[in-house]
Amino acid sequence: MLPYQAFIALRYLKSRKRHRSVSFNTVITVGGVAVGVAALLIVLAVMSGFQGDLQKKILGVSTHAVVLDTSGMLADYEGVINTIKKQDHVVSTSPFVLGQVMISYEGRAQGVYLRGISPKLESETTDIEKNMNSGSLLDLDKTEETGLPGIVLGRELADNLGVLPGDEVRVISPTGGTGPLGMIPRQKRFVVVGVFEMGMFEYDANLVLTSLKPAQQFFGMGDAVTGVEIRVDDVYLAGQVADKIHHELGPGFYTKDWIQMNRNLFAALKLEKLTMFVILTLIVLVAAFNIVSTQIMNVIEKEREIAILKAMGASNGGIMSVFMLQGFLIGLLGTVIGIILGFSMCYLLDTYQLIKLPSDIYYLSHLPAKMKLSDFVAVSVSAMIISFGATVYPAWQAARLNPVEPLRYE
């Protein structure tokens, strides 16, 4: 059986015929809460979708963690790989060489990063092989016809230089030998065997790949490498795995996980998402002011009923409970409707790709939406707290009502 406060609160959601505007205001207030909740959920889902897509692309090129030597060159990398493979959650490893160079073709040149890789191991450690527009990473070792080492370029870089597979490019390093006139840049010819497209300008325009041996020879590293890439079975355990590997290898080595390597970017995205949450919560606050005004009008309309309840023995706390419960029900109904609207819009955005984007500008073909349970819980709880808080003053006013005045002329 419902307590009398709940029964009366449900009755008060409806108004008498001569005060239809009050019930209409209640509908408007519920709609305001619903719109605020839905807008907040949609924006958070879109931002989570952008962040997830960005994370996927970053991890497609940059592996989950790397092991580096403090000297800048890792000599016994095979021993390091054996130690890494003994750790839990490690899926694959791949040695790499990395250095800054300039690549030129027919008078056009651009500064890039040259990464030397083991093609087979790289295919197991990163997703570059899955994003090849032409050729394959395995083709880096199949250049017997030309006698030149193979090289793979990003699509943006290939377009900027006007390079096609089969063309020869020149790679120049600013560090080289010393001649009679000073420093002589080191340079080497490569043949283009493939083009990849990761969907991020930084990688597609600034990264080139070649086999490990030619890169070692070009940078004069002998049999040493720059470091070892690590892929784990859970990207969010990469930091723990990296710390454990660092502990096992001891001094002289250091590790970095993908969050550390992209700390500034993900910190900016997190801050932006928090800022949008705070800003869009103001929409719910506006709806809360509607709850205040609607409840005040309800109190004015129900003065006679409140006086009768007090005359029958209802306490001030009981009267407050009636109006606070009424406001709570308004907030609950608006929140539930907002969740349904938000979920439906996010589902439609992601499933049917309703909002198209120019992929050559944003590298996304549509507006992504990734729904998270934590976002739904945070938005729902925030909306309910704000809605419930908005009922305190009107309920307090109702509790302070003097029952004598409304009943004097009855």
C-alpha positions in Angstrom: 0.0 0.0 0.0 1.3 3.4 -1.0 2.1 5.9 1.8 -0.1 9.0 1.7 2.8 11.2 0.5 3.3 9.1 -2.6 -0.4 8.9 -3.3 -0.8 12.7 -3.0 2.4 13.4 -5.0 1.0 11.3 -7.9 -2.3 13.1 -7.7 -0.6 16.5 -7.7 1.2 15.7 -11.0 -2.3 16.4 -12.5 -3.9 19.7 -12.1 -7.5 20.8 -11.7 -9.4 21.9 -14.9 -9.1 25.5 -14.1 -5.4 25.3 -13.8 -4.5 23.3 -16.9 -1.3 25.5 -17.4 0.3 23.8 -14.4 0.1 20.3 -15.8 1.3 21.7 -19.2 4.3 23.2 -17.4 5.0 19.8 -15.9 5.1 18.3 -19.3 7.5 21.1 -20.5 9.7 20.5 -17.4 9.9 16.8 -18.1 10.8 17.5 -21.7 13.5 19.9 -20.6 15.1 17.3 -18.4 14.8 14.7 -21.2 16.4 17.0 -23.8 19.3 17.9 -21.5 20.0 14.2 -20.6 19.7 13.1 -24.3 22.0 15.9 -25.5 24.6 15.1 -22.9 24.6 11.4 -23.7 24.9 12.0 -27.4 27.8 14.4 -27.1 29.7 12.1 -24.7 29.1 9.1 -27.0 30.4 11.0 -30.0 33.5 12.2 -28.1 34.1 8.6 -26.9 33.7 7.4 -30.5 36.3 9.9 -31.7 38.6 8.9 -28.9 38.2 5.2 -29.6 38.8 5.7 -33.4 41.9 7.8 -32.7 43.2 5.2 -30.2 42.6 2.4 -32.8 44.6 4.3 -35.4 47.4 5.2 -33.1 47.7 1.5 -31.9 47.6 0.4 -35.5 51.0 2.1 -36.1 52.5 2.5 -32.7 52.6 -0.7 -30.7 51.3 -1.2 -27.2 54.8 -0.8 -25.5 58.4 -0.5 -26.4 61.7 -1.4 -24.8 64.6 1.0 -25.3 68.3 1.2 -24.3 69.5 4.2 -22.4 72.5 4.4 -24.8 70.2 4.8 -27.9 71.2 1.4 -29.4 70.1 -2.0 -28.3 72.8 -4.5 -29.1 71.6 -7.8 -27.6 68.0 -7.4 -28.7 67.4 -11.2 -29.2 68.2 -11.8 -25.5 65.8 -8.9 -24.6 63.1 -10.5 -26.8 63.5 -13.8 -25.0 63.0 -12.1 -21.7 59.9 -10.2 -22.9 58.3 -13.3 -24.3 58.4 -15.0 -20.9 56.0 -12.3 -19.5 52.3 -12.8 -19.2 49.9 -11.1 -21.7 52.7 -10.6 -24.3 51.4 -11.6 -27.7 54.2 -10.7 -30.0 57.5 -8.7 -30.3 59.4 -7.0 -33.1 62.7 -5.3 -33.2 62.9 -1.9 -35.0 65.3 0.9 -36.0 64.1 4.5 -36.1 65.7 7.7 -37.3 64.9 11.0 -38.9 65.8 11.4 -42.6 64.8 13.3 -45.7 63.3 11.5 -48.6 63.4 13.0 -52.1 62.0 12.2 -55.6 62.5 14.3 -58.8 63.3 17.5 -57.0 60.7 17.2 -54.2 61.8 16.4 -50.7 60.3 16.0 -47.2 61.5 15.2 -43.8 60.2 11.9 -42.4 60.8 9.1 -39.9 62.5 6.0 -41.3 61.6 2.8 -39.5 63.4 -0.4 -40.1 61.3 -3.5 -39.4 61.2 -7.2 -39.7 58.3 -7.5 -42.1 56.9 -10.8 -40.8 57.2 -9.8 -37.1 55.8 -6.3 -37.8 52.7 -7.9 -39.3 52.1 -9.7 -36.0 52.8 -6.6 -33.9 51.1 -3.7 -35.6 48.2 -3.2 -38.1 50.1 -1.6 -40.9 49.9 -4.7 -43.1 46.1 -4.6 -42.7 46.0 -1.0 -44.0 48.2 -1.4 -47.2 46.6 0.3 -50.2 49.1 -1.4 -52.5 51.8 -4.0 -52.0 52.7 -5.7 -48.8 55.3 -5.4 -46.0 56.6 -8.8 -47.1 57.6 -7.2 -50.4 60.3 -5.3 -48.6 62.5 -8.4 -48.8 61.6 -9.2 -52.5 63.6 -6.7 -54.5 66.1 -8.9 -56.2 65.3 -7.6 -59.6 66.3 -4.0 -58.9 69.1 -4.8 -56.4 67.8 -1.9 -54.2 66.2 -2.3 -50.8 62.4 -1.8 -50.7 60.6 1.0 -49.0 56.9 1.5 -48.0 55.4 5.0 -47.8 52.3 6.6 -46.4 49.6 7.7 -48.8 49.9 11.4 -48.0 53.7 11.3 -48.5 53.4 9.3 -51.7 50.9 11.9 -53.1 53.1 14.8 -52.0 56.1 13.4 -53.8 54.2 12.0 -56.7 55.6 8.5 -56.1 54.1 5.3 -57.4 55.1 1.7 -56.6 58.2 0.8 -58.6 59.7 4.3 -58.5 63.1 4.9 -57.0 63.5 7.4 -54.2 66.5 8.8 -52.4 66.8 8.8 -48.6 69.2 11.2 -47.1 70.5 11.3 -43.5 71.9 14.6 -42.0 74.5 12.6 -40.1 77.2 11.0 -42.2 81.0 10.8 -42.7 83.4 13.7 -42.6 85.1 14.9 -45.8 87.6 17.7 -46.7 84.7 20.2 -46.7 83.1 19.0 -43.5 80.1 16.7 -42.8 78.9 14.6 -45.8 75.3 13.5 -45.6 74.7 9.8 -45.9 72.3 8.9 -48.8 70.9 5.7 -50.3 68.4 4.7 -53.0 65.3 2.7 -52.3 62.6 1.3 -54.5 58.9 1.9 -53.5 57.2 -1.5 -53.0 53.9 -0.4 -51.3 51.8 2.4 -49.9 49.8 2.3 -46.6 47.0 4.5 -45.3 46.3 4.5 -41.6 43.9 7.4 -41.7 46.0 9.8 -39.6 47.9 12.6 -41.3 50.9 12.4 -38.9 51.6 8.8 -39.9 50.5 8.9 -43.6 52.7 11.9 -44.3 55.7 11.3 -42.0 56.5 7.6 -41.8 58.4 5.3 -44.2 59.2 1.7 -43.6 62.1 -0.5 -44.8 63.6 -3.8 -43.8 65.7 -4.1 -40.7 69.1 -4.8 -42.3 69.1 -1.9 -44.8 68.0 0.5 -42.0 70.9 -0.8 -39.7 73.4 -0.3 -42.5 72.0 3.2 -43.4 72.3 4.5 -39.9 75.6 2.7 -39.2 74.2 0.6 -36.3 75.8 -2.7 -37.1 73.6 -5.5 -35.7 72.0 -3.2 -33.0 68.5 -1.8 -33.1 66.7 1.2 -31.6 64.3 -0.9 -29.5 61.8 -3.7 -29.4 58.0 -3.3 -30.0 55.6 -5.3 -27.8 52.0 -6.2 -28.4 49.9 -7.4 -25.5 46.4 -9.1 -25.3 44.9 -6.2 -23.4 45.9 -2.6 -24.3 45.0 -1.4 -20.8 47.5 -3.8 -19.2 50.3 -2.4 -21.4 51.6 -0.2 -18.6 51.7 -3.0 -16.0 53.5 -5.3 -18.5 56.0 -2.6 -19.4 56.8 -1.9 -15.8 57.3 -5.7 -15.1 59.6 -6.0 -18.2 61.6 -3.0 -17.0 62.0 -4.6 -13.6 63.2 -7.9 -15.2 65.7 -6.2 -17.6 67.2 -4.0 -14.9 69.1 -0.8 -15.3 70.3 0.3 -18.7 66.8 -0.2 -20.2 63.6 1.7 -20.0 60.1 1.1 -21.3 57.2 3.2 -22.5 53.6 2.1 -23.1 51.2 3.6 -25.6 49.6 6.0 -23.1 52.9 7.5 -22.1 53.9 7.9 -25.8 50.6 9.8 -26.5 50.0 11.3 -23.1 49.4 14.9 -24.2 46.9 13.9 -26.8 44.8 11.6 -24.6 45.0 14.1 -21.7 43.6 16.8 -24.0 40.8 14.6 -25.1 39.9 13.6 -21.6 39.9 17.3 -20.5 37.7 18.2 -23.5 35.2 15.5 -22.6 35.0 16.6 -19.0 34.6 20.2 -20.1 31.7 19.3 -22.5 30.1 17.3 -19.6 30.2 20.3 -17.4 28.9 22.7 -20.1 26.0 20.5 -21.2 25.0 19.8 -17.6 23.8 23.5 -17.7 21.0 22.3 -19.9 19.8 20.1 -17.1 20.2 23.0 -14.7 17.9 25.1 -16.9 15.3 22.3 -16.6 15.9 22.3 -12.8 14.8 26.0 -12.7 11.6 24.9 -14.6 11.1 22.3 -11.8 11.4 25.1 -9.2 8.9 27.3 -11.0 6.5 24.5 -11.6 6.6 23.3 -8.0 6.0 26.9 -6.7 2.9 27.1 -9.0 1.8 23.8 -7.6 2.2 25.0 -4.1 0.1 28.1 -4.8 -2.6 26.0 -6.5 -2.7 23.5 -3.7 -2.8 25.9 -0.7 -6.3 24.8 0.3 -5.4 21.1 0.1 -2.2 21.7 2.1 -4.1 23.5 4.8 -6.6 20.6 5.0 -3.8 18.1 5.3 -2.2 20.1 8.1 -5.6 20.4 9.8 -5.9 16.6 9.6 -2.5 16.2 11.4 0.0 16.1 8.5 3.4 17.3 9.7 5.7 19.8 8.0 8.0 16.9 7.1 5.1 15.0 5.5 4.1 18.1 3.4 7.8 18.5 2.3 7.9 14.8 1.3 4.9 15.3 -1.0 6.4 18.0 -3.0 9.9 16.7 -3.0 8.6 13.3 -4.2 6.6 15.1 -6.9 9.7 16.9 -8.2 11.7 13.6 -7.9 9.1 11.9 -10.1 9.4 14.7 -12.7 13.2 14.3 -12.8 13.0 10.5 -12.9 10.5 10.6 -15.8 12.6 13.2 -17.7 15.8 11.2 -17.1 14.3 7.9 -18.3 12.9 9.6 -21.5 16.3 11.3 -22.1 18.1 8.0 -21.7 15.8 6.4 -24.3 16.2 9.3 -26.7 20.0 9.4 -26.2 20.4 5.7 -26.7 18.2 5.7 -29.8 20.1 8.6 -31.4 23.5 7.1 -30.7 22.4 3.7 -32.1 21.1 5.3 -35.2 24.2 7.5 -35.7 26.6 4.6 -35.3 24.6 1.9 -37.1 23.2 3.8 -40.1 26.0 6.5 -40.3 23.4 9.3 -40.5 26.0 12.1 -40.4 28.6 11.8 -43.2 32.0 13.5 -43.0 34.5 14.3 -45.7 37.1 11.6 -45.2 39.9 13.5 -46.9 39.6 16.2 -44.2 38.6 14.3 -41.0 39.8 10.8 -42.0 36.4 9.6 -40.8 33.6 8.7 -43.2 30.8 9.3 -40.6 30.3 10.7 -37.1 31.1 7.8 -34.7 29.2 7.2 -31.4 30.5 4.9 -28.7 28.1 4.4 -25.8 29.6 3.7 -22.4 27.8 2.4 -19.4 29.8 4.8 -17.1 28.6 7.8 -19.2 25.0 6.7 -18.9 25.3 6.2 -15.1 27.1 9.5 -14.6 24.5 11.5 -16.6 21.6 9.8 -15.0 22.8 10.3 -11.4 23.7 13.9 -12.1 20.3 14.7 -13.6 18.5 13.0 -10.7 20.6 14.9 -8.1 20.0 18.2 -9.8 16.3 17.5 -10.2 15.9 16.5 -6.6 17.8 19.5 -5.3 15.5 21.8 -7.3 12.5 20.5 -5.2 13.9 21.6 -1.8 12.8 25.3 -1.8 9.3 24.8 -3.1 8.7 21.9 -0.7 10.0 24.1 2.2 7.6 26.9 1.2 4.7 24.4 1.2 5.7 23.1 4.7 5.8 26.7 6.1 2.2 27.5 4.8 -0.1 28.7 7.6 -3.3 26.6 7.3 -5.5 29.3 8.9 -5.5 31.7 6.0 -6.6 29.3 3.2 -9.4 27.9 5.4 -10.6 31.2 6.9 -13.4 31.7 4.2 -14.2 28.1 3.6 
